[in-house]
Amino acid sequence: MSQQLLDLVNRFGGEQAVEAMAARVGLSPEQTQSAMAALMPAVAGGMANQVATQGPASLDAAAAPATSVVAGEGAASDAAVAHGGGLLGSLFGGHEVTSAVTDHAAAATGLDVSKLEALLPMVATLAAGALSHAGGTPGAAPAEGGMGGMLGGLLGQVTGGAGAPGGGGGAASVLTSMLGSGGAGNALTSILGMMRR
């Protein structure tokens, strides 16, 4: 699922977004792509967890401004960082989980954790904007559920239809089984466990 979300992000933001984020945090575009790939499973997991525990509408409301932020100020703007920080608080519930996410990504990529910490809010804004944008495009998502429905649809595609079209209560359990099967490693399973506390 995280690869599908990363593909959506790359289509939505394009090379310019990656280059702008790279310049802001002091990484090359290639390093930034690697960092995004390492961070995306946790972002996707946080979104799936929020859909499962609070319903699709909660994620829609938290992420709705992201598309206009990216389209207006840009993916690497102060507004994108501020929006992403708020979104991460909603998705992860606290700094402990955010630190675990960036520590895991640093171990996977060899990149400096402080650069990943600076990048993560922008990645969250870009991911939310990509899902929100795709969810509003005819044919790109299930008709009901907005971005939460889009996320449920992505889960269903990855698992052969196990995800509910509306991104309902089964999203988190499907994601947890994906992580447990080796798709993203035990560290992210632990992170999801922290998110539930």
Secondary structure, DSSP 8 states (H G I E B T S, - for coil): -HHHHHHHHHHHHHHHHHHHHHHHHT--HHHHHHHHHHHHHHHHHHHHHHHHHH-HHHHHHHHTTHHHHHHHT-TTSHHHHHHHHHHHHHHH-SHHHHHHHHHHHHHHH---HHHHHHHHHHHHHHHHHHHHHHHTSTTSS-SSSHHHHHHHHHHHHHTTS-S-TT--TTHHHHHHHHIIIIIS-HHHHHHHHHHH-
